[in-house]
């Protein structure tokens, strides 16, 4: 599902104009991004959490040059679904 499809579905369900829904969705995503950039996690009960995970420094290999490279420690955004949400997906979605 794309952002445009989400906007259309919310607009159809609520009766709110698509332009207003799009602005709301954009504002939500912007708020989540800003919070994560500021080092704050975002918790949405019943849905999940957008958290920052720290990856440790490690050694990797450049296969084309056959050399060892150092990959520094870094942070990445991560989505962790709520337990109830994850359980519903396990039950309702068939394994492909």
N, C-alpha and C positions, 0 to 999 in steps of 0.2 A: 504494500500500500504506500502510495506516495503522499507528500504533503498536500498536493492539490486534491487527491481523493479524500484525505482526512477533512480538509476544509469543506468539500462538497457534502460529505456525510453529516458533519456537524450542522451545516447550513440547512440541509434537508430535515434533520431531526428537530432543530430548534426554531426554524422559521426566520432566523437572523440572516441578513444579507451576507453574501460570500465575502465581500470586501471587509466587512466588520469582523467576520470570523477569521479571515486571513490575518488581519492586523492583530487579533488576539493570539492566534497560534504563533505568529512571529514574535510577539512580545513575550510569550511564555518561553519560547526557545532562547530568546535573548537573555531572559532572566536566569535561566538554568546555566547558560554559557558563562555569564558574568559571575554568578556565584561560584562556579568551579574555577574560573580564572582567579578569583579572590581567595581560593583555598577553602571554600565552604562547601560542604556536601548538601545535597537537596534530597529531602525525604518526602515521599508521597504515599501516605498510608493506603494499603490495599493494592497499590500498583507496584512500587519499588523505589529504589534509591539511586540517584546519580552520585557516585563517589569518586574520589581521586585515589588511585592506587600508585604506589611507588615501586618501580622496577629497579632492582639492584644492578650495580655495575657488573658487567660480564665480559668475557673474551669471546670474540666471534672470528669467523674466517672469511676472507675474500677469496672465493673459490677461483675466480678468473685469474688472479695474480698469485694464488697460493700463499697468501700472507695472513698473519694474525692481526686482528684489529681490536682495539679496546672500545667497548660500548659503554658510555658513562651511565650512571644512575639517572633515571628520569621519571616523571609523573605522567600518568595517562588517565583519561576519563573512563569510567566503567559504570555499566548499569547492572544493578543487582535486583532482580524481581522479588516482590514480596512472596512469602511462602504460599499464601492462598492463591495468588496469581499463578505461580509456578505449578502448583498442584492442578489447577484447572486446565492448564496447557497440557500437562502430562496425560490427563484423562480424556480431553476433547480432541486433541490433534493426533492423527495417526502417524506412526513412524513410517518414513518413506524408505 
